[in-house]
Amino acid sequence: AAAASSVRRYEPGARPSVGGRGCRCAGGGPRRAGKAAHAVFGPRSFGALAFAGARGTASPAARCSAATKGDTVGSPSLSLDLNDVRDALIRMEDSIIFAIIERTQFLRNQNVYESGGVNVPGFDVGGRQQSMVEYILRNTEQMHGQIRRYTSPDEHPFYPEDLPKLVLPPINYPSLLHPYGERININDQVMTLYFENLLPRITVDGDDGNYGSTALCDVNVLQTLSKRIHYGKYVAESKFNANPDLYEPLIKAKDEAGIMNLLTVESVERKVVRRVRNKACVFGQDIQDVMGTISISTEDVAQSKTKVEPERIARLYNDWIMPLNKQVQLEYLLHRLD
């Protein structure tokens, strides 16, 4: 909140252009009919009301959020101060690693991900029975949506079209981002990342019958990954504010390669990957009542029994999380001057 007073605030106004690359944008990007596991993404949070009004129809998020008059409510993670942004990203590393460690205690349990694999009372409009993980994720978002989780600008639902009405008064958050940021949601890609790439690498094939626990862990990993990846909007705004003279010509020229070159600092990315690997080494070991020195060397980790393979977590960050985060940054900056 303190940082909000020192940066430019954006008030919802005329609806910006939509249909950006790489995201599901209201009125713009492609829609996948009949696939309940992937959402049709639209505007969220408070800026969505102005956009919905301009179009004459209520957006899905408008059913779950509304701007209120009065004092702005801040959050420790909602800041454009570079130190605050860095601290928030580091805390998210911890959350992701611990969530993955929790999931690794169970076998793959493929029935959790198949329609009809577990007889849950959830069906899409076409009559298809939802998988257990989809059913739990949808109902988790229903409950959290009622108590304002998705009115926070750093939270992104996987099924925004189904958000419920609030049961608590809405909150007015600081407008730190350009209104176009409300429209960026790549949770369909987060799902692909998790189910097709990460899950097969962190679990052992088999069935131990722990379906409910498995699905709850999956939901936790999905939500932590989503928050970390979409935080790229705050990273992008911070970088823009630090060097507007460098970014503005590239944005006006729609120079995606030039913008991405500015966003990429390889030395920082290598440092992040090393830190994540080291954390996975430490977090994945059992803590004894009397501890010696915890080794994070590749040789010692290979000989010890860890709950999660550190190199896999490092590759997850290097190959997926950071690229998707930069995709969000690029999408945001391309419309920063709209």
N, C-alpha and C positions, 0 to 999 in steps of 0.2 A: 504493500500500500504506500510505503514511503517513496519507493521508486516511481510510483505512478505520478506523483506530483512533479517529477523532474523530466518526464517524457511527454511527448505529444499524445493526447487522448483522441480517440476516434469515436465519433458519435454516429450511430446508425443513421444512414441517409439514403440517397438514391442507390438502387440495387446495382452492384458492380456486374461486369460481364461474367458469364459462367462457362462451364464446359472445358475447364483446364485439363491438361494432360495428366494421366496417371492417377486420377482420383474420380470418385463418383460424385458428380456435382449436380445440384438440383437444376433440372431443366437443360442440362448440358450433356454429361458423359453417358456412355451406353448403359443400358439396364439389362439385367439378366432375368428374364421371365422364368418363373417356376422354380428357381433355385433358392430355397429358403435358407440354405446355409450361407448365402452371400446377400448382404443387404443392398437396397437401393439407397444411396446416400444422399442426404440433403443438408440444408443449413441447420445449424444448431445454435443453442444458447440465445442470448438476448438480442444480438444483432439480427437474428432470424425474423423477429417480429416486423421490423421495417421492410425486410425483403419480401416477406409474405404479404404484407399490406400492399406493396407495389404490384404484386402479381394478382392480387384479388382473392387469393386462397390461403388458408392457414397451412403452414408447413407442419411436418410431423413434430419438429422440435417445439413449435409454438404451443402444442398441447402439453408440453412438459416444462416450459419456461416462459417467463414474462419479466420485463423490466419493471422495477419499482422505484419510486421516488424515495429520497432519503440518503443517508450516508452510504458511501461505498464500502463494501466488505472486502478485505484483502485476504491473501493466503500466502504462506511462506514460499510456496512454489510459483506464485504469480508475480514475477518481478523481471524487469529487463536489465537489472544490474548484472554485469558480466560475472561477478563473483557469486551472486545468488543463483544465476543460471547454471554455473559450473557445479555449485554445491548440490543443486537439485538433480543434475544428471548423475553425479556420483552416488547419491542416495538411491536413485533408481537402479543403478548397477547392483547394489546390495539386494534390492527387492527381487530383481530378475533372477539372480543366482540362487537365492534361497527358494524361490518358487520352483525353479527347475530341479533343485535338490529334492524338494518335497515330492515332485512328480516321479522321480527316478526310483522311489521305494516300491512302486507298483509295476507289474508287468504291463505289456502293451494293452491288453484288454480290448481287442478290436470291436467287440460287441457294443462298446460305449459309443462308437462312431458310425454305426450302421443303422439305417432306418429299420425299425422292428427288431433290432438286436436286443433291446430291452423294452419291455412293453410299457412305455410312458404314455400318459394321456394328452399328448400334444400332436396336433396335425396342422399342416399348412392349408391354404385355401383350396388346393387341388386334391386334398384328401390324403396326401403323403404323410405317413407317421414320422415324426421328428426323431432324430437320434437322441440318445440320453444326454449327451453333452450339449446339443443344441437346445433341448428342452430346458436344461438347468440354466444355461447362459441366458436364454430369453426370459425366463422367470426371474432370474437374478436382476436383470436390467429393469424388469417391471417394478420390482420392489425398490431398487435403488433409485429408479427414475422418479418414483412417487416422493421420495424424501430429498430430492434436489441434486443428486449426484451429477446428473448430466446438464444441469444449468451452469456448472463450473466450466469455464472455457478451456481447461486443460484435461477434461474428460470427454471421451468419444465413445458412444454406444456402437455395438456391432449391428443392432437392429433399430436404427433411429426412427423408422417408419412406424414402429409399434410402441413408442414411448407413451406412458400413461399421463394422466393429469396429476398435478402436484397435490399432496395432502398437507403440505406445509407452505407458508408464505414464501414466495420467491425471493432471491437475493440479488442485489445489484452489485456486480463485480466491476473492478476497474477496467476501462476500455484501453488495454495496452496494445492491442493489435489492430491492423487494418481490417475492416469488415469482411474482406474476402477470406480471411483466415477461418471464419465460421463455416465455410463451405468445403474445407479440406478434410476429408476422412478417407483413409486408405486401409480401413480395417479388413476389407476383403483380401488385401495383400498380406496383412498380418495373419489372417487365417491360413492362407496358403503357406506362408513361412512356417507356421507352427505345425500344421497337420502333415504337410508333405515333406518338409525338410528337417525340422528340429525333432519332432516326436520320434521318428524312426531312429534317430541317432542317440537319444538319451534313454530309451527304454529297451527292455529285452522282450522279444516276441514271446507270447504266451498268455495264459488266462488264469488269474488268481481269484477271480470272483469279486474283487473289490471295486465294483463298478461306480458306486456313489462317490467314494473317496477319490477315485481316478478322475471322474468328471469335475469334481470340485477343484482338484489341483489344476486341471486343464484350464478351467475358467480363470483361476488366479494367474496362471502364466500368460494367458491371452490378454488380460487386462493390464498387467504390468508391462508387457511388450508394447501394447497400444499406447500407453501413456508416454513411454520413453521415446517412441518413434514420432508421435505427434508433437512432442515438445520441440521439435524442429522449428515450429512456428515462432517460438520465443527466442530460439537461437538465431534465427534469421533476422528477426526484428532488432535484436541486440547488435548483430554484426552490421546491419544497415545503419543503425544510429551511430555506430562508431566510425563508419566511413561512407557517408551518403554520397560524397563526390565521386567515389570509385564505382558505386553500384548504380547510380542513376543513369549514366549513359548506356550501360549494358542493359538495364531494364527497359529503357526506351527503345533500344534496338532489338529487344527480345533475343539477346545473345545468350542462349542457354549454356553454351560451352564456356563463355567468358565468366558468367556468373558462377558456374560450378567450379571453375578454376580458382575464383576468389574464395569460395566457401571451403575449399579443400586445403587443409594444412596437414601434410603427411606426417610431420614430426609429432603433432598433437594426436593424430589418430593412432600412431604406433604406441604412444604413451598410454592411451586409453586401453588398447588391446593388451598391453603388458600388465596394466593394473587389474583388468578384469581377470586375466589368467591367474595372477597372484592371489586375488581374492578367492577364486574358485579353489585354488590349492588349499588355502587356509580354511575356508568355510566347509570344504568337503571332508575335512579330517575330524576324527573324534577327539574331543577335548577331555583330557584326563585331569584328575585332581592334582597331580603333580606333573607339571609340564616342563619339558626341555625346550630346546630351540626348534621351532617349526620350520622345516626346510621347504623352499619353493623351487628348488632346482629340478630340472627335467628328470634327471636320473633318480633322485630320491622319490619324487612323486610317482614315477613309473614303478618303483619297488613297493611303495606303500599302497594301502587300500583306501581309496577315496570314493566318496559317494557319487561324484560326477567327474568326468574326465576334463581337466582344465583346458586342454587344447581345443576341445569341442566348444566350450563356452567362448574361448577366444575367437575361434573361427565364426561362431554365430555373430559376434559383434562385428568382426571384420568384413564378413561376406553378406550380412543381411541387415543387422540393426543400423549400423552407420550409413550404409547406402540408402536404406529407406528413409532414415532421418534426413539425409541430404536431399532426397526426392521431395520430401515435405518442404524443406527450406527453399528449394528451387521453385516449386509451385507457388509458394507464398510470395517470393520476391518478384516473380514474373508479373504479379498483379499488385505489387506494393504501391505503385503510383496511379492505380486506377482511380 
